């Protein structure tokens, strides 16, 4: 019953987001996000810890609490932007070029010229769906691997929303591998959210000075297929605008055992994601335990 309620809540949120003027919808979502922070203390503690990590423990007192509130407001904006994306990216009036600025696009085009596809690793930063939709709107085949959610109707609606803006959606799971390889063979871009180890069994890395695990997928794919590996970050800007930054391709040459190469490459991915997150830590939307110490905190 709760799952069904979530489904109708998201559908209702989408209807409201598209009925209101963009500015009004965004401000409302930010207010709701700030308010919601008071009702999810565990998530608020995780956000606080992540902000401290991303700012080298520079935030204290009121400044830290404002940053936490700003993160929840940013997360509210994330949903409004996703809800409004199909209309923004519609075939009869694509306006993504009007709201998205990008840096390092030549790294994508140069990588695609090699013919092996491109793997793009991203953190949960800013409006990453907007970045993927914008890339798809330029004519680049884009496949994104996403976590399944319940109920199935909600996942299908999320998938429809993203397909409507030009992305191919692959549910995270055992069947994902074949679809990803097919996309790379077709010289497409595969986007992998890489700052959370959702299924476990990831690669140990140092991430913001503390050991955790990150999914091995980006490194394994690049090392096994020869596809260039690029790290990207998406950011909200004022007045409904977005900015996307693409890194230069990482070194994915084989140097030894696959296991060692995967660990090396994922260490590079982690360091690149750190740099991207530090640019706008209040737009980093990770609210679940991501380090062993986070699990310890929430167990108290």
C-alpha positions as CSV (number, residue, x, y, z in Angstrom):
1,X,0.0,0.0,0.0
2,X,2.8,2.4,0.9
3,X,4.5,1.6,-2.5
4,X,1.3,2.5,-4.3
5,X,1.1,5.7,-2.4
6,X,4.6,6.6,-3.5
7,X,3.6,6.0,-7.1
8,X,0.6,8.3,-6.9
9,X,2.7,10.9,-5.0
10,X,5.3,11.0,-7.7
11,X,2.6,11.2,-10.4
12,X,0.9,14.0,-8.6
13,X,4.2,15.8,-8.1
14,X,4.8,15.5,-11.9
15,X,1.4,17.0,-12.7
16,X,2.0,19.9,-10.3
17,X,5.5,20.5,-11.6
18,X,4.2,20.8,-15.1
19,X,1.2,22.9,-14.3
20,X,3.0,25.6,-12.4
21,X,5.5,28.1,-13.9
22,X,9.0,26.8,-13.7
23,X,10.2,29.3,-11.1
24,X,7.2,28.8,-8.8
25,X,7.5,25.0,-9.1
26,X,11.3,25.2,-8.3
27,X,10.8,27.4,-5.2
28,X,8.0,25.1,-3.9
29,X,10.1,22.0,-4.4
30,X,13.0,23.7,-2.5
31,X,10.8,24.7,0.4
32,X,9.4,21.1,0.5
33,X,12.9,19.7,0.5
34,X,14.0,21.9,3.3
35,X,10.9,21.0,5.3
36,X,11.4,17.3,4.6
37,X,14.9,17.4,6.2
38,X,13.3,17.8,9.6
39,X,11.4,14.5,9.3
40,X,14.3,12.3,8.1
41,X,17.0,12.6,10.8
42,X,19.0,9.6,9.6
43,X,19.3,11.1,6.1
44,X,20.1,14.5,7.5
45,X,23.0,13.0,9.5
46,X,24.3,11.3,6.4
47,X,24.1,14.6,4.4
48,X,25.9,16.4,7.2
49,X,28.8,13.8,7.2
50,X,29.0,14.0,3.4
51,X,29.3,17.8,3.5
52,X,32.0,17.6,6.0
53,X,33.9,15.0,3.8
54,X,33.5,17.2,0.7
55,X,34.6,20.4,2.4
56,X,37.5,18.9,4.4
57,X,35.6,19.5,7.7
58,X,35.5,23.2,7.1
59,X,31.8,23.7,7.9
60,X,30.7,24.2,11.4
61,X,27.6,25.2,13.4
62,X,25.1,27.4,11.5
63,X,27.0,27.2,8.2
64,X,26.9,23.4,8.3
65,X,23.2,23.3,9.1
66,X,22.5,25.8,6.3
67,X,24.5,23.6,3.9
68,X,22.4,20.6,5.0
69,X,19.2,22.5,4.3
70,X,20.5,23.7,0.9
71,X,21.3,20.1,0.0
72,X,17.7,19.0,0.6
73,X,16.5,22.1,-1.3
74,X,18.8,21.0,-4.2
75,X,17.3,17.5,-4.0
76,X,13.8,19.0,-4.3
77,X,14.9,20.9,-7.4
78,X,16.3,17.6,-8.8
79,X,12.8,16.1,-8.8
80,X,11.2,19.2,-10.4
81,X,13.8,19.2,-13.2
82,X,13.2,15.5,-13.8
83,X,9.4,15.9,-13.8
84,X,9.6,18.8,-16.4
85,X,12.2,17.2,-18.6
86,X,9.9,15.4,-21.1
87,X,8.3,18.7,-22.0
88,X,11.6,20.5,-22.2
89,X,13.1,17.8,-24.4
90,X,10.0,17.1,-26.5
91,X,10.7,16.4,-30.2
92,X,8.6,19.4,-31.3
93,X,10.5,22.0,-29.3
94,X,13.7,20.7,-27.8
95,X,15.0,23.5,-25.5
96,X,17.8,21.7,-23.8
97,X,20.5,23.6,-25.7
98,X,19.0,26.8,-24.2
99,X,19.5,25.7,-20.6
100,X,22.6,23.5,-20.7
101,X,26.2,24.7,-20.9
102,X,29.0,22.1,-21.2
103,X,32.7,21.9,-20.8
104,X,34.9,19.1,-22.2
105,X,32.4,17.9,-24.8
106,X,35.4,17.3,-27.2
107,X,36.4,14.5,-24.9
108,X,33.1,12.7,-25.7
109,X,33.3,13.3,-29.5
110,X,37.0,12.3,-29.7
111,X,36.3,9.2,-27.7
112,X,33.3,8.2,-30.0
113,X,35.6,8.7,-33.0
114,X,37.5,5.6,-31.9
115,X,34.4,3.5,-32.4
116,X,34.3,1.5,-29.1
117,X,31.6,3.5,-27.4
118,X,32.2,5.6,-24.2
119,X,31.7,4.8,-20.5
120,X,30.7,7.8,-18.4
121,X,30.9,7.5,-14.6
122,X,28.9,10.1,-12.7
123,X,28.2,10.9,-9.1
124,X,24.6,11.7,-7.9
125,X,25.3,15.4,-8.5
126,X,23.0,18.2,-9.6
127,X,20.6,17.3,-12.5
128,X,22.5,14.4,-13.9
129,X,19.3,13.3,-15.8
130,X,19.4,16.7,-17.6
131,X,23.0,16.1,-18.6
132,X,22.1,12.7,-20.1
133,X,19.0,14.1,-21.9
134,X,21.1,16.9,-23.3
135,X,23.7,14.5,-24.6
136,X,21.0,12.4,-26.2
137,X,19.5,15.5,-27.8
138,X,22.8,16.1,-29.6
139,X,22.3,12.8,-31.4
140,X,24.6,10.6,-29.2
141,X,22.9,7.3,-28.3
142,X,22.8,7.3,-24.5
143,X,22.1,4.4,-22.2
144,X,21.7,4.8,-18.5
145,X,21.8,2.0,-15.9
146,X,19.3,2.8,-13.1
147,X,18.3,1.2,-9.8
148,X,14.9,-0.5,-9.8
149,X,12.3,0.8,-7.4
150,X,9.0,-0.4,-6.1
151,X,6.2,-0.7,-7.0
152,X,6.9,-1.8,-10.6
153,X,4.5,0.9,-11.9
154,X,6.7,3.6,-10.4
155,X,9.8,2.2,-12.0
156,X,8.1,1.9,-15.3
157,X,7.0,5.5,-15.0
158,X,10.5,6.6,-14.2
159,X,11.8,4.7,-17.2
160,X,9.1,6.2,-19.4
161,X,10.1,9.7,-18.2
162,X,13.7,9.1,-19.1
163,X,12.9,7.3,-22.4
164,X,10.8,10.3,-23.4
165,X,13.9,12.5,-23.2
166,X,16.0,10.2,-25.5
167,X,17.7,7.8,-23.1
168,X,17.7,4.0,-23.2
169,X,17.1,2.7,-19.7
170,X,18.6,-0.5,-18.4
171,X,17.5,-1.8,-14.9
172,X,20.4,-2.6,-12.6
173,X,20.7,-6.4,-12.3
174,X,21.9,-9.5,-14.0
175,X,20.4,-8.6,-17.4
176,X,22.2,-5.2,-17.5
177,X,25.5,-6.5,-18.8
178,X,24.3,-7.7,-22.2
179,X,22.4,-4.4,-22.8
180,X,25.4,-2.3,-21.8
181,X,27.8,-4.3,-24.1
182,X,25.3,-3.9,-27.0
183,X,25.2,-0.2,-26.5
184,X,29.0,0.1,-26.5
185,X,29.2,-2.1,-29.6
186,X,26.8,0.4,-31.3
187,X,29.3,3.2,-30.3
188,X,26.9,4.7,-27.8
189,X,27.5,6.4,-24.4
190,X,26.8,4.3,-21.3
191,X,26.2,6.3,-18.1
192,X,26.9,4.7,-14.8
193,X,26.2,6.3,-11.4
194,X,29.3,5.4,-9.6
195,X,29.5,7.0,-6.2
196,X,27.4,4.3,-4.4
197,X,27.9,0.5,-4.2
198,X,24.3,-0.4,-4.5
199,X,24.5,-4.2,-4.8
200,X,27.6,-4.8,-2.7
201,X,30.8,-6.5,-3.7
202,X,32.4,-3.4,-5.1
203,X,36.0,-2.4,-5.3
204,X,37.7,-1.0,-2.1
205,X,38.9,2.6,-2.7
206,X,39.8,5.7,-0.8
207,X,37.0,8.2,-1.3
208,X,37.2,11.5,0.5
209,X,39.9,10.1,2.7
210,X,38.0,7.1,4.0
211,X,37.9,3.6,2.7
212,X,34.7,2.3,1.2
213,X,33.6,0.4,-1.9
214,X,32.5,1.7,-5.3
215,X,31.0,-0.3,-8.1
216,X,33.6,-1.9,-10.4
217,X,31.4,-1.6,-13.5
218,X,33.0,1.5,-15.1
219,X,36.5,0.1,-14.8
220,X,35.6,-3.5,-15.9
221,X,33.8,-2.3,-19.0
222,X,36.5,0.1,-20.1
223,X,39.3,-2.5,-19.5
224,X,37.5,-5.3,-21.2
225,X,36.0,-3.5,-24.2
226,X,38.6,-0.7,-24.9
227,X,35.9,1.9,-24.5
228,X,37.3,5.2,-23.1
229,X,36.2,6.0,-19.6
230,X,35.2,9.6,-18.8
231,X,34.0,11.1,-15.5
232,X,31.3,13.7,-15.6
233,X,29.5,16.1,-13.2
234,X,26.3,18.0,-13.6
235,X,25.4,21.2,-11.7
236,X,22.4,23.3,-11.2
237,X,22.8,27.0,-12.0
238,X,20.5,29.9,-11.5
239,X,17.3,30.6,-13.5
240,X,16.8,27.0,-14.5
241,X,20.2,26.6,-16.1
242,X,22.6,23.6,-15.9
243,X,26.3,23.0,-16.4
244,X,28.0,19.8,-17.4
245,X,31.7,19.0,-17.1
246,X,33.4,16.1,-18.8
247,X,36.9,14.9,-17.8
248,X,39.6,13.8,-20.1
249,X,39.6,10.0,-20.6
250,X,41.2,8.1,-17.8
251,X,44.1,5.7,-18.3
252,X,42.4,2.3,-18.9
253,X,45.4,0.5,-20.4
254,X,46.0,-3.0,-19.0
255,X,49.1,-3.0,-16.8
256,X,48.8,-6.3,-14.9
257,X,46.1,-8.5,-13.4
258,X,42.6,-7.4,-14.2
259,X,41.8,-7.2,-10.5
260,X,44.6,-4.8,-9.9
261,X,43.8,-2.7,-12.9
262,X,40.2,-2.4,-11.9
263,X,41.3,-1.2,-8.4
264,X,43.7,1.3,-10.0
265,X,41.1,2.7,-12.4
266,X,38.3,2.9,-9.8
267,X,40.8,4.8,-7.6
268,X,41.2,7.3,-10.4
269,X,37.4,7.5,-10.8
270,X,37.0,8.2,-7.1
271,X,39.5,11.0,-7.2
272,X,37.8,12.6,-10.2
273,X,34.4,12.4,-8.6
274,X,35.9,14.0,-5.5
275,X,37.0,17.0,-7.6
276,X,33.6,17.3,-9.2
277,X,31.7,17.1,-6.0
278,X,33.9,19.6,-4.2
279,X,32.8,22.2,-6.8
280,X,29.2,22.1,-5.4
281,X,29.0,19.8,-2.4
282,X,25.5,21.0,-1.6
283,X,24.3,19.5,-4.9
284,X,25.5,16.0,-3.9
285,X,22.4,14.0,-3.4
286,X,23.7,10.9,-1.5
287,X,21.5,10.4,1.5
288,X,22.1,6.8,2.3
289,X,25.0,5.2,4.2
290,X,28.0,5.1,1.8
291,X,30.9,4.3,4.2
292,X,31.2,1.7,6.9
293,X,31.2,4.4,9.5
294,X,27.8,5.7,8.2
295,X,26.2,2.3,8.9
296,X,27.7,2.5,12.4
297,X,26.2,5.9,12.9
298,X,22.7,4.9,11.9
299,X,22.9,1.8,14.1
300,X,23.2,3.9,17.2
